[in-house]
Amino acid sequence: MRLLMVGGGRHGLALARELVADGHAVRAVTRDEAKRGELEAAGCECWIGDPDRIGTLRYALENVTVLLWLLAGADAEPLHGSRLKMMLEKTTDTTVRGVVYEAGGPFEASGLAEMEHALKTNEIPFAVLRADCADQAAWVARARAAIDEVLQVEHV
């Protein structure tokens, strides 16, 4: 399985290490070329892109099974609203079988509304990740459970 990880910070990197150790391919997005070495050392494929500029992420979806939108800590409404909506629209007619949305922060309601809209209009299943990132082990466990959850949705 190939996952595209957008955001996540240190806890996302811990998740990526576990997923790679289990044989999954992780494509991790960063805006900062200087982070390439750290991502590649964790076994990730580094993708330089910016969730504020969805066009930079479009081709990162190639051959991806699960999109991880791990931006609960991002204090920018568009990343939970219009940018998320645009990204979800880009998943239509791709290999993406589901999305994990990290909920939290002041714009959670916007993000959840976009996820529900994508489910209703394009049948893109999603799972919500709610976990305290201060407890990295618990966050990683919950993220893995959310990935499993979204993959268990039966497609009609």
DSSP file with accessible surface (Angstrom, degrees, kcal/mol):
  #  RESIDUE AA STRUCTURE BP1 BP2  ACC     N-H-->O    O-->H-N    N-H-->O    O-->H-N    TCO  KAPPA ALPHA  PHI   PSI    X-CA   Y-CA   Z-CA
    1    1 A M              0   0   70      0, 0.0    24,-2.5     0, 0.0     2,-0.4   0.000 360.0 360.0 360.0 140.7    0.0    0.0    0.0
    2    2 A R  E     -a   25   0A  69     61,-0.2    63,-3.1    22,-0.2    64,-1.5  -0.941 360.0-166.4-111.8 133.3    1.2    3.5   -0.8
    3    3 A L  E     -ab  26  66A   0     22,-2.8    24,-3.2    -2,-0.4     2,-0.6  -0.928  14.0-147.0-118.5 143.5    0.2    6.4    1.4
    4    4 A L  E     -ab  27  67A   0     62,-2.3    64,-3.4    -2,-0.4     2,-0.6  -0.955  17.5-160.8-108.0 117.0    0.5   10.1    0.8
    5    5 A M  E     -ab  28  68A   8     22,-2.9    24,-2.7    -2,-0.6     2,-0.6  -0.890   9.5-175.5-104.3 116.2    1.2   12.0    4.0
    6    6 A V  E     -ab  29  69A   0     62,-3.0    64,-2.8    -2,-0.6     2,-0.1  -0.950  64.0 -21.0-110.8 111.5    0.5   15.7    4.0
    7    7 A G  E     + b   0  70A  29     -2,-0.6    64,-0.2    22,-0.6    22,-0.1  -0.394  67.7 135.7  86.0-168.5    1.5   17.3    7.3
    8    8 A G    >>  -     0   0    7     62,-1.2     4,-2.4    -2,-0.1     3,-0.6   0.089  41.3-156.3 114.5 -26.4    2.0   15.4   10.6
    9    9 A G  H 3>  -     0   0   61      1,-0.2     4,-2.0     2,-0.2     5,-0.1  -0.119  66.1 -16.6  56.5-145.0    5.3   16.8   11.9
   10   10 A R  H 3> S+     0   0  151      1,-0.2     4,-1.9     2,-0.2    -1,-0.2   0.886 142.1  50.1 -62.5 -41.7    7.3   14.7   14.3
   11   11 A H  H <> S+     0   0   30     -3,-0.6     4,-2.1     1,-0.2    -1,-0.2   0.879 109.1  53.0 -68.9 -32.6    4.4   12.3   15.1
   12   12 A G  H  X S+     0   0    0     -4,-2.4     4,-2.8     2,-0.2    -2,-0.2   0.897 106.6  52.7 -65.5 -37.6    3.8   11.9   11.4
   13   13 A L  H  X S+     0   0    9     -4,-2.0     4,-2.4     2,-0.2    -2,-0.2   0.906 108.0  50.7 -65.5 -38.9    7.4   10.9   10.9
   14   14 A A  H  X S+     0   0   12     -4,-1.9     4,-1.8     2,-0.2    -2,-0.2   0.913 111.0  49.0 -63.8 -41.2    7.1    8.3   13.6
   15   15 A L  H  X S+     0   0    0     -4,-2.1     4,-2.6     1,-0.2    -2,-0.2   0.934 109.7  51.9 -61.3 -46.3    4.0    7.0   11.9
   16   16 A A  H  X S+     0   0    0     -4,-2.8     4,-2.9     1,-0.2     5,-0.3   0.911 106.4  53.6 -59.3 -43.0    5.9    6.9    8.6
   17   17 A R  H  X S+     0   0  120     -4,-2.4     4,-2.3     1,-0.2    -1,-0.2   0.918 111.1  46.1 -59.0 -43.2    8.7    4.9   10.1
   18   18 A E  H  X S+     0   0   90     -4,-1.8     4,-1.5     2,-0.2    -2,-0.2   0.915 113.1  48.8 -65.6 -43.8    6.3    2.3   11.4
   19   19 A L  H  <>S+     0   0    4     -4,-2.6     5,-2.5     2,-0.2     3,-0.2   0.921 112.7  47.6 -63.6 -42.8    4.4    2.0    8.1
   20   20 A V  H ><5S+     0   0   43     -4,-2.9     3,-2.2     1,-0.2    -2,-0.2   0.920 108.4  55.1 -64.0 -42.5    7.7    1.7    6.1
   21   21 A A  H 3<5S+     0   0   85     -4,-2.3    -1,-0.2     1,-0.3    -2,-0.2   0.820 105.6  53.9 -60.7 -28.8    8.9   -1.0    8.6
   22   22 A D  T 3<5S-     0   0   91     -4,-1.5    -1,-0.3    -3,-0.2    -2,-0.2   0.342 128.4 -99.0 -87.0   4.0    5.7   -2.9    7.8
   23   23 A G  T < 5S+     0   0   65     -3,-2.2     2,-0.2     1,-0.3    -3,-0.2   0.540  78.8 133.9  94.9   8.2    6.4   -2.8    4.1
   24   24 A H      < -     0   0   51     -5,-2.5     2,-0.5    -6,-0.2    -1,-0.3  -0.609  54.2-124.1 -90.0 153.1    4.2    0.1    3.1
   25   25 A A  E     -a    2   0A  35    -24,-2.5   -22,-2.8    -2,-0.2     2,-0.5  -0.828  25.4-165.2 -95.7 131.2    5.4    2.9    0.8
   26   26 A V  E     -a    3   0A   3     -2,-0.5    19,-2.9    17,-0.4     2,-0.6  -0.978  10.5-164.9-122.1 123.5    5.0    6.4    2.2
   27   27 A R  E     -ac   4  45A  16    -24,-3.2   -22,-2.9    -2,-0.5     2,-0.5  -0.944  18.1-161.7-103.2 115.8    5.3    9.6    0.1
   28   28 A A  E     -ac   5  46A   4     17,-2.6    19,-2.7    -2,-0.6     2,-0.4  -0.876   6.8-141.4-108.2 131.8    5.7   12.5    2.5
   29   29 A V  E     +ac   6  47A  19    -24,-2.7   -22,-0.6    -2,-0.5     2,-0.3  -0.720  25.8 165.9 -92.6 134.5    5.1   16.1    1.6
   30   30 A T  E     - c   0  48A  14     17,-2.3    19,-2.2    -2,-0.4     3,-0.0  -0.988  34.4-151.3-141.5 150.7    7.2   18.9    2.7
   31   31 A R  S    S+     0   0  140     -2,-0.3     2,-0.7    17,-0.2    17,-0.1   0.640  83.3  76.7 -85.3 -18.7    7.6   22.5    1.7
   32   32 A D    >   -     0   0   75      1,-0.1     3,-2.3    17,-0.1     4,-0.3  -0.847  62.3-160.6-108.3 109.3   11.2   22.5    2.8
   33   33 A E  G >  S+     0   0  105     -2,-0.7     3,-1.9     1,-0.3     4,-0.4   0.812  91.1  70.4 -53.6 -29.9   13.9   20.9    0.7
   34   34 A A  G 3  S+     0   0   84      1,-0.3     4,-0.3     2,-0.1     3,-0.3   0.717  91.8  58.9 -64.7 -17.5   16.1   20.8    3.8
   35   35 A K  G <> S+     0   0  101     -3,-2.3     4,-2.2     1,-0.2    -1,-0.3   0.517  78.2  93.1 -88.8  -4.1   13.8   18.1    5.3
   36   36 A R  H <> S+     0   0   72     -3,-1.9     4,-3.0    -4,-0.3     5,-0.3   0.918  82.5  52.1 -54.3 -48.5   14.4   15.7    2.4
   37   37 A G  H  > S+     0   0   47     -4,-0.4     4,-2.5    -3,-0.3    -1,-0.2   0.911 110.0  47.8 -58.4 -43.7   17.3   13.9    4.1
   38   38 A E  H  > S+     0   0   67     -4,-0.3     4,-1.2     2,-0.2    -1,-0.2   0.913 114.2  46.7 -65.0 -42.0   15.3   13.3    7.3
   39   39 A L  H  <>S+     0   0   22     -4,-2.2     5,-2.4     2,-0.2     3,-0.3   0.928 114.1  46.7 -66.7 -44.5   12.3   12.0    5.3
   40   40 A E  H ><5S+     0   0   98     -4,-3.0     3,-1.6     1,-0.2    -2,-0.2   0.879 107.2  57.3 -68.0 -34.1   14.4    9.7    3.1
   41   41 A A  H 3<5S+     0   0   91     -4,-2.5    -1,-0.2    -5,-0.3    -2,-0.2   0.815 103.9  54.2 -63.9 -28.2   16.3    8.4    6.2
   42   42 A A  T 3<5S-     0   0    9     -4,-1.2    -1,-0.3    -3,-0.3    -2,-0.2   0.492 127.0-103.8 -81.5  -4.2   12.9    7.4    7.6
   43   43 A G  T < 5S+     0   0   41     -3,-1.6   -17,-0.4     1,-0.3    -3,-0.2   0.509  77.0 135.8  95.2   6.5   12.3    5.4    4.3
   44   44 A C      < -     0   0    8     -5,-2.4     2,-0.6    -6,-0.2    -1,-0.3  -0.516  59.3-122.6 -85.0 155.2    9.8    7.9    2.8
   45   45 A E  E     -c   27   0A  77    -19,-2.9   -17,-2.6    -2,-0.2     2,-0.4  -0.866  36.1-133.5 -88.0 123.7    9.7    9.2   -0.7
   46   46 A C  E     -c   28   0A  10     -2,-0.6     2,-0.5   -19,-0.2   -17,-0.2  -0.675  21.9-170.5 -85.4 133.7   10.0   13.0   -0.3
   47   47 A W  E     -c   29   0A  63    -19,-2.7   -17,-2.3    -2,-0.4     2,-0.7  -0.986  15.8-143.6-124.1 118.6    7.6   15.2   -2.3
   48   48 A I  E     +c   30   0A  67     -2,-0.5     2,-0.3   -19,-0.2   -17,-0.2  -0.738  50.1 120.2 -82.9 117.2    8.2   18.9   -2.4
   49   49 A G        -     0   0    6    -19,-2.2     5,-0.1    -2,-0.7     8,-0.1  -0.971  52.9-125.5-166.1 174.9    4.8   20.6   -2.3
   50   50 A D  B >   -F   53   0B  34      3,-0.6     3,-2.6    -2,-0.3     6,-0.4  -0.977   8.3-148.2-140.0 118.5    2.6   22.9   -0.4
   51   51 A P  T 3  S+     0   0    8      0, 0.0     3,-0.3     0, 0.0    36,-0.1   0.683 102.7  63.2 -63.0 -13.0   -0.9   22.2    0.8
   52   52 A D  T 3  S+     0   0   58      1,-0.3     2,-0.4     2,-0.1     3,-0.1   0.592 106.6  46.4 -80.3 -12.1   -1.7   25.9    0.3
   53   53 A R  B X  S-F   50   0B 164     -3,-2.6     3,-2.4     1,-0.1    -3,-0.6  -0.779  72.7-174.9-129.4  83.1   -1.0   25.3   -3.4
   54   54 A I  G >> S+     0   0    3     -2,-0.4     3,-2.5    -3,-0.3     4,-1.0   0.803  77.5  70.8 -55.6 -30.8   -2.9   22.1   -4.3
   55   55 A G  G 34 S+     0   0   61      1,-0.3     4,-0.4     2,-0.2     3,-0.3   0.805  91.7  59.8 -57.0 -27.6   -1.4   22.1   -7.8
   56   56 A T  G <4 S+     0   0   36     -3,-2.4    -1,-0.3    -6,-0.4    -2,-0.2   0.609 109.9  42.9 -76.3  -9.9    1.9   21.1   -6.3
   57   57 A L  T X> S+     0   0    0     -3,-2.5     3,-1.0    -4,-0.3     4,-0.6   0.522  84.6  95.3-109.2 -11.9    0.3   18.0   -4.8
   58   58 A R  G >< S+     0   0   82     -4,-1.0     3,-1.2    -3,-0.3    -2,-0.1   0.913  91.1  40.0 -50.6 -50.9   -1.8   16.8   -7.7
   59   59 A Y  G >4 S+     0   0  158     -4,-0.4     3,-1.4     1,-0.3    -1,-0.3   0.658  98.8  76.2 -80.4  -9.6    0.8   14.3   -9.1
   60   60 A A  G <4 S+     0   0    0     -3,-1.0    -1,-0.3     1,-0.2    -2,-0.2   0.712  84.6  68.2 -68.5 -18.0    1.8   13.2   -5.6
   61   61 A L  G X<  +     0   0    1     -3,-1.2     3,-2.1    -4,-0.6    34,-0.3   0.586  69.9 127.3 -76.5  -8.9   -1.5   11.2   -5.7
   62   62 A E  T <  S-     0   0  120     -3,-1.4    32,-0.0     1,-0.3    -3,-0.0  -0.261  87.1  -8.0 -58.2 124.7   -0.2    8.9   -8.4
   63   63 A N  T 3  S+     0   0   97      1,-0.2     2,-0.4     2,-0.1    -1,-0.3   0.704  97.1 148.5  62.7  24.5   -0.6    5.2   -7.2
   64   64 A V    <   -     0   0    0     -3,-2.1    -1,-0.2     1,-0.1   -61,-0.2  -0.726  31.8-173.3 -92.1 138.5   -1.6    6.3   -3.7
   65   65 A T  S    S+     0   0   27    -63,-3.1    32,-3.4    -2,-0.4    33,-0.9   0.829  74.0  24.9 -93.6 -42.8   -4.1    4.1   -1.8
   66   66 A V  E     -bd   3  98A   0    -64,-1.5   -62,-2.3    30,-0.2     2,-0.5  -0.991  65.3-149.7-131.5 131.0   -4.7    6.4    1.3
   67   67 A L  E     -bd   4  99A   0     31,-2.2    33,-2.9    -2,-0.4     2,-0.7  -0.861  11.3-158.1 -95.2 126.0   -4.3   10.1    1.6
   68   68 A L  E     -bd   5 100A   2    -64,-3.4   -62,-3.0    -2,-0.5     2,-1.0  -0.931   5.9-170.5-106.3 110.6   -3.4   11.3    5.1
   69   69 A W  E     +bd   6 101A   0     31,-3.1    33,-2.5    -2,-0.7     2,-0.8  -0.814  13.6 171.4-102.7  90.8   -4.3   14.9    5.7
   70   70 A L  E     +b    7   0A   4    -64,-2.8   -62,-1.2    -2,-1.0     3,-0.2  -0.520  31.6 118.4-106.5  65.2   -2.6   15.5    9.0
   71   71 A L    >   +     0   0   18     -2,-0.8     3,-1.8    31,-0.3    -1,-0.2  -0.011  20.2 126.0-122.9  29.6   -3.0   19.2    9.4
   72   72 A A  T 3  S+     0   0   14      1,-0.3    35,-0.2    31,-0.1    -1,-0.1   0.857  78.9  52.4 -57.8 -34.4   -5.0   19.5   12.7
   73   73 A G  T 3  S+     0   0   78     -3,-0.2     2,-0.6    32,-0.1    -1,-0.3   0.546  82.6 108.1 -80.1  -6.1   -2.3   21.8   14.1
   74   74 A A    <   -     0   0   23     -3,-1.8     2,-1.4     1,-0.1    33,-0.2  -0.616  59.8-154.0 -77.7 119.3   -2.4   24.2   11.1
   75   75 A D        +     0   0  128     -2,-0.6     2,-0.3    31,-0.1    -1,-0.1  -0.458  60.8 104.0 -92.2  60.6   -4.1   27.4   12.1
   76   76 A A    >   -     0   0   32     -2,-1.4     3,-1.3     1,-0.1     4,-0.5  -0.909  61.1-150.0-144.9 112.5   -5.3   28.3    8.6
   77   77 A E  G >> S+     0   0   75     -2,-0.3     3,-2.0     1,-0.3     4,-1.1   0.861  93.4  62.9 -53.7 -41.7   -8.9   27.8    7.7
   78   78 A P  G 34>S+     0   0   41      0, 0.0     5,-2.4     0, 0.0     6,-1.1   0.843  95.2  60.8 -57.6 -29.8   -8.2   27.1    4.0
   79   79 A L  G <45S+     0   0    5     -3,-1.3    -2,-0.2     1,-0.2    -8,-0.1   0.700 115.4  34.2 -70.5 -15.7   -6.3   24.0    4.9
   80   80 A H  T <45S+     0   0    1     -3,-2.0    34,-0.3    -4,-0.5    -1,-0.2   0.437 133.9  25.5-111.1  -4.9   -9.5   22.6    6.4
   81   81 A G  T  X5S+     0   0    3     -4,-1.1     4,-2.8    -3,-0.3     5,-0.2   0.417 127.6   9.1-121.3-101.8  -11.8   24.3    3.9
   82   82 A S  H  >5S+     0   0   51      1,-0.2     4,-2.3     2,-0.2     5,-0.2   0.855 129.2  47.2 -63.3 -39.2  -11.1   25.3    0.4
   83   83 A R  H  ><S+     0   0   74     -5,-2.4     4,-2.4     2,-0.2    -1,-0.2   0.925 114.0  47.9 -69.3 -42.4   -7.7   23.7    0.0
   84   84 A L  H  > S+     0   0    0     -6,-1.1     4,-2.8     2,-0.2     5,-0.2   0.935 111.3  51.7 -61.0 -44.2   -8.9   20.4    1.5
   85   85 A K  H  X S+     0   0   81     -4,-2.8     4,-2.3    -7,-0.3    -2,-0.2   0.928 110.1  48.6 -58.2 -46.1  -11.9   20.5   -0.8
   86   86 A M  H  X S+     0   0   78     -4,-2.3     4,-1.7     1,-0.2    -1,-0.2   0.911 111.7  49.6 -61.7 -41.5   -9.7   21.0   -3.8
   87   87 A M  H  X S+     0   0    0     -4,-2.4     4,-0.9     1,-0.2    -2,-0.2   0.919 109.7  50.8 -65.3 -41.6   -7.5   18.1   -2.7
   88   88 A L  H >X S+     0   0    4     -4,-2.8     3,-0.6     1,-0.2     4,-0.6   0.883 107.5  53.5 -63.7 -37.1  -10.4   15.8   -2.3
   89   89 A E  H >< S+     0   0  100     -4,-2.3     3,-1.0     1,-0.2    -1,-0.2   0.876 104.3  56.7 -64.2 -33.6  -11.7   16.8   -5.7
   90   90 A K  H 3< S+     0   0   84     -4,-1.7    -1,-0.2     1,-0.2    -2,-0.2   0.729  96.8  63.7 -69.9 -21.8   -8.2   15.8   -7.1
   91   91 A T  H X< S+     0   0    5     -4,-0.9     3,-1.3    -3,-0.6     5,-0.3   0.718  77.4 106.8 -76.9 -16.9   -8.6   12.3   -5.6
   92   92 A T  T << S+     0   0   47     -3,-1.0     3,-0.1    -4,-0.6    31,-0.0  -0.355  88.4  13.3 -61.8 137.1  -11.6   11.5   -7.8
   93   93 A D  T 3  S+     0   0  162      1,-0.2    -1,-0.3     3,-0.1     2,-0.2   0.836 108.3 106.8  62.7  34.5  -10.6    9.1  -10.6
   94   94 A T  S <  S-     0   0   39     -3,-1.3    -1,-0.2     2,-0.2   -32,-0.1  -0.693  88.5 -97.4-121.9-175.3   -7.3    8.2   -8.9
   95   95 A T  S    S+     0   0   69    -34,-0.3     2,-0.3    -2,-0.2    -3,-0.1   0.451  80.3 125.6 -83.5  -0.1   -6.2    5.0   -7.0
   96   96 A V        -     0   0   21     -5,-0.3    -2,-0.2     1,-0.2   -31,-0.2  -0.450  35.0-179.7 -64.6 124.3   -7.1    6.7   -3.7
   97   97 A R        -     0   0  113    -32,-3.4     2,-0.3     1,-0.3   -31,-0.2   0.471  61.9  -9.7-103.2  -8.6   -9.4    4.4   -1.7
   98   98 A G  E     -d   66   0A   0    -33,-0.9   -31,-2.2    26,-0.1     2,-0.4  -0.963  56.4-127.1-178.9 167.0   -9.8    6.6    1.3
   99   99 A V  E     -de  67 126A   0     26,-1.8    28,-2.2    -2,-0.3     2,-0.6  -0.981   8.0-151.3-130.3 137.3   -8.7    9.6    3.3
  100  100 A V  E     -de  68 127A   1    -33,-2.9   -31,-3.1    -2,-0.4     2,-0.5  -0.962  18.3-163.5-106.0 121.0   -7.6   10.0    6.9
  101  101 A Y  E     -de  69 128A   0     26,-2.7    28,-2.8    -2,-0.6     2,-0.8  -0.931  12.9-141.8-108.2 121.1   -8.5   13.5    8.2
  102  102 A E  E     - e   0 129A  10    -33,-2.5   -31,-0.3    -2,-0.5     2,-0.2  -0.737  24.7-157.2 -82.6 111.7   -6.8   14.7   11.4
  103  103 A A        +     0   0    9     26,-2.2    28,-0.4    -2,-0.8     2,-0.2  -0.572  37.9  91.5 -90.4 153.3   -9.4   16.7   13.2
  104  104 A G        +     0   0   17      1,-0.2     3,-0.4    -2,-0.2   -33,-0.0  -0.693  45.0  63.5 144.1 164.8   -8.7   19.3   15.8
  105  105 A G  S >  S-     0   0   51     -2,-0.2     3,-1.4     1,-0.2    -1,-0.2  -0.092  97.0 -53.5  81.5 178.9   -8.2   23.0   16.2
  106  106 A P  T 3  S+     0   0   98      0, 0.0     3,-0.2     0, 0.0    -1,-0.2   0.655 132.3  50.7 -71.0 -13.2  -10.5   25.9   15.5
  107  107 A F  T 3> S+     0   0   54     -3,-0.4     4,-1.9   -35,-0.2     3,-0.4   0.218  71.4 112.4-111.3  16.2  -11.3   24.8   11.9
  108  108 A E  H <> S+     0   0   50     -3,-1.4     4,-2.8     1,-0.2     5,-0.3   0.890  74.0  56.9 -54.6 -44.0  -12.3   21.2   12.6
  109  109 A A  H  > S+     0   0   79      1,-0.2     4,-2.2    -3,-0.2    -1,-0.2   0.900 106.1  50.6 -59.2 -39.8  -15.9   21.7   11.7
  110  110 A S  H  > S+     0   0   42     -3,-0.4     4,-2.1     2,-0.2    -1,-0.2   0.928 111.8  47.6 -62.7 -45.5  -14.9   23.0    8.2
  111  111 A G  H  X S+     0   0    0     -4,-1.9     4,-2.3     1,-0.2    -2,-0.2   0.920 111.4  49.1 -63.5 -43.9  -12.8   20.0    7.6
  112  112 A L  H  X S+     0   0   39     -4,-2.8     4,-2.6     1,-0.2    -1,-0.2   0.891 109.5  53.3 -64.6 -36.7  -15.4   17.5    8.7
  113  113 A A  H  X S+     0   0   59     -4,-2.2     4,-2.4    -5,-0.3    -1,-0.2   0.909 109.4  48.6 -63.8 -41.0  -17.9   19.2    6.5
  114  114 A E  H  X S+     0   0   39     -4,-2.1     4,-2.4   -34,-0.3    -2,-0.2   0.895 110.8  50.9 -65.9 -38.7  -15.6   18.9    3.5
  115  115 A M  H  X S+     0   0    0     -4,-2.3     4,-2.1     2,-0.2    -2,-0.2   0.935 111.2  47.7 -64.4 -44.0  -15.0   15.2    4.3
  116  116 A E  H  X S+     0   0   87     -4,-2.6     4,-2.5     1,-0.2    -2,-0.2   0.903 110.9  52.0 -62.8 -40.6  -18.8   14.6    4.5
  117  117 A H  H  X S+     0   0   85     -4,-2.4     4,-2.9     1,-0.2     5,-0.4   0.919 109.2  49.4 -61.9 -44.1  -19.3   16.4    1.2
  118  118 A A  H  X S+     0   0    4     -4,-2.4     4,-2.1     1,-0.2     6,-1.3   0.882 111.0  50.5 -63.8 -37.1  -16.6   14.3   -0.5
  119  119 A L  H  X S+     0   0   68     -4,-2.1     4,-1.2     4,-0.3    -2,-0.2   0.939 115.4  42.0 -65.2 -45.0  -18.3   11.2    0.8
  120  120 A K  H  < S+     0   0  167     -4,-2.5    -2,-0.2     2,-0.2    -1,-0.2   0.897 124.6  33.3 -70.4 -41.3  -21.7   12.2   -0.4
  121  121 A T  H  < S+     0   0   71     -4,-2.9    -3,-0.2    -5,-0.2    -2,-0.2   0.846 137.3  15.6 -88.8 -34.8  -20.7   13.6   -3.8
  122  122 A N  H  < S-     0   0   70     -4,-2.1    -3,-0.2    -5,-0.4    -2,-0.2   0.289  94.4-120.1-124.2   6.5  -17.8   11.3   -4.8
  123  123 A E     <  +     0   0  147     -4,-1.2    -4,-0.3    -5,-0.3    -3,-0.1   0.861  52.2 161.6  54.6  41.9  -18.1    8.4   -2.4
  124  124 A I        -     0   0   14     -6,-1.3    -1,-0.2    -9,-0.2   -26,-0.1  -0.831  31.6-142.3 -92.4 106.6  -14.6    9.0   -1.0
  125  125 A P        -     0   0    8      0, 0.0   -26,-1.8     0, 0.0     2,-0.3  -0.358  23.2-174.9 -68.9 152.3  -14.6    7.2    2.3
  126  126 A F  E     -e   99   0A  35    -28,-0.2     2,-0.4    23,-0.1   -26,-0.2  -0.971  20.3-153.1-145.2 158.7  -12.8    8.8    5.2
  127  127 A A  E     -e  100   0A   1    -28,-2.2   -26,-2.7    -2,-0.3     2,-0.5  -0.964  22.2-129.6-127.7 147.4  -11.8    8.2    8.8
  128  128 A V  E     -e  101   0A  24     -2,-0.4     2,-0.6   -28,-0.2   -26,-0.2  -0.861  12.3-151.4-101.5 130.4  -11.2   10.8   11.4
  129  129 A L  E     +e  102   0A   0    -28,-2.8   -26,-2.2    -2,-0.5     2,-0.5  -0.914  20.5 170.5-100.7 116.0   -8.0   10.9   13.5
  130  130 A R        +     0   0  132     -2,-0.6     2,-0.3   -28,-0.2   -26,-0.1  -0.969  21.8 128.4-125.9 112.2   -8.5   12.4   16.9
  131  131 A A        -     0   0   36     -2,-0.5     2,-0.7   -28,-0.4     8,-0.1  -0.974  61.6-103.0-160.6 151.2   -5.6   12.0   19.2
  132  132 A D    >   -     0   0  112     -2,-0.3     3,-1.6     1,-0.2     7,-0.3  -0.682  24.3-156.2 -79.6 114.3   -3.3   14.1   21.4
  133  133 A C  T 3  S+     0   0   65     -2,-0.7    -1,-0.2     1,-0.3     3,-0.1   0.646  87.3  76.1 -70.9  -9.1   -0.1   14.5   19.5
  134  134 A A  T 3  S+     0   0   87      1,-0.2     2,-0.9     2,-0.1    -1,-0.3   0.804  92.2  56.6 -68.0 -26.9    1.7   15.2   22.9
  135  135 A D  S <> S-     0   0   88     -3,-1.6     4,-2.5     1,-0.2    -1,-0.2  -0.799  75.7-176.7-103.2  88.6    1.4   11.4   23.4
  136  136 A Q  H  > S+     0   0   89     -2,-0.9     4,-2.8     1,-0.2     5,-0.2   0.887  77.3  51.7 -59.0 -43.3    3.3   10.3   20.2
  137  137 A A  H  > S+     0   0   76      1,-0.2     4,-2.3     2,-0.2    -1,-0.2   0.926 113.0  45.2 -62.1 -42.6    2.8    6.5   20.7
  138  138 A A  H  > S+     0   0   45      2,-0.2     4,-2.5     1,-0.2    -1,-0.2   0.895 112.7  51.8 -67.8 -39.3   -1.0    6.9   21.3
  139  139 A W  H  X S+     0   0    0     -4,-2.5     4,-2.6    -7,-0.3    -2,-0.2   0.942 110.7  47.4 -62.2 -46.6   -1.2    9.3   18.3
  140  140 A V  H  X S+     0   0    4     -4,-2.8     4,-2.5     1,-0.2     5,-0.2   0.924 111.8  50.7 -62.4 -42.6    0.6    6.8   16.0
  141  141 A A  H  X S+     0   0   62     -4,-2.3     4,-2.1    -5,-0.2    -1,-0.2   0.925 112.5  46.3 -61.9 -42.8   -1.6    3.9   17.2
  142  142 A R  H  X S+     0   0   74     -4,-2.5     4,-2.3     2,-0.2    -1,-0.2   0.888 110.6  53.1 -68.2 -37.7   -4.8    5.9   16.5
  143  143 A A  H  X S+     0   0    2     -4,-2.6     4,-2.2     2,-0.2    -2,-0.2   0.930 109.4  48.8 -62.9 -42.5   -3.5    7.0   13.1
  144  144 A R  H  X S+     0   0   57     -4,-2.5     4,-2.4     1,-0.2    -1,-0.2   0.903 110.1  51.5 -64.2 -39.3   -2.8    3.3   12.2
  145  145 A A  H  X S+     0   0   42     -4,-2.1     4,-2.6    -5,-0.2    -1,-0.2   0.896 108.5  51.7 -64.3 -38.3   -6.3    2.4   13.4
  146  146 A A  H  X S+     0   0    0     -4,-2.3     4,-2.4     2,-0.2    -2,-0.2   0.894 108.6  50.8 -65.8 -38.8   -7.8    5.2   11.2
  147  147 A I  H  X S+     0   0    4     -4,-2.2     4,-1.8     2,-0.2    -2,-0.2   0.952 112.5  46.2 -62.8 -47.6   -5.9    3.9    8.2
  148  148 A D  H  X S+     0   0   89     -4,-2.4     4,-1.0     1,-0.2    -2,-0.2   0.915 111.5  53.5 -60.0 -41.9   -7.2    0.4    8.8
  149  149 A E  H >< S+     0   0   92     -4,-2.6     3,-0.7     1,-0.2     4,-0.4   0.920 108.2  47.7 -60.4 -47.0  -10.7    1.8    9.3
  150  150 A V  H >< S+     0   0    1     -4,-2.4     3,-0.8     1,-0.2    -1,-0.2   0.852 110.0  53.5 -68.6 -29.1  -10.8    3.6    6.0
  151  151 A L  H 3< S+     0   0   37     -4,-1.8    -1,-0.2     1,-0.2    -2,-0.2   0.695 100.6  61.5 -77.9 -17.3   -9.6    0.6    4.1
  152  152 A Q  T << S+     0   0  151     -4,-1.0    -1,-0.2    -3,-0.7     2,-0.2   0.533  73.9 115.2 -87.2  -3.7  -12.3   -1.6    5.6
  153  153 A V    <   -     0   0   61     -3,-0.8     2,-0.4    -4,-0.4    -3,-0.0  -0.467  69.5-126.6 -67.4 127.7  -15.1    0.5    4.0
  154  154 A E        -     0   0  176     -2,-0.2     2,-0.5     1,-0.0    -1,-0.1  -0.655  16.9-143.1 -80.0 130.3  -16.9   -1.7    1.5
  155  155 A H              0   0  106     -2,-0.4    -1,-0.0   -30,-0.0   -32,-0.0  -0.796 360.0 360.0 -93.7 132.9  -17.2   -0.2   -2.0
  156  156 A V              0   0  183     -2,-0.5    -1,-0.0     0, 0.0     0, 0.0  -0.628 360.0 360.0 -89.6 360.0  -20.4   -0.8   -3.8
